[in-house]
């Protein structure tokens, strides 16, 4: 069971953990909110989750591009 949890935490985008850090809210509660609201609303929070993940990846990419450190 622990391996499954570790796999999903590593392969996920980290949206819930980032929101938890920013809002000072438990990460497990945010994950449960996304899961339950996805079942209730037939998947619309998944669109929000994926769009937030894409924004996080683009922001990380842009930060790396603007880094003045020279690469090998």
Secondary structure, DSSP 8 states (H G I E B T S, - for coil): -HHHHHHHHHHS-SHHHHHHHHHT--HHHHHHHHHHHHHHTTTHHHHHHHHHHHHHHHHHHHHHHT--S---
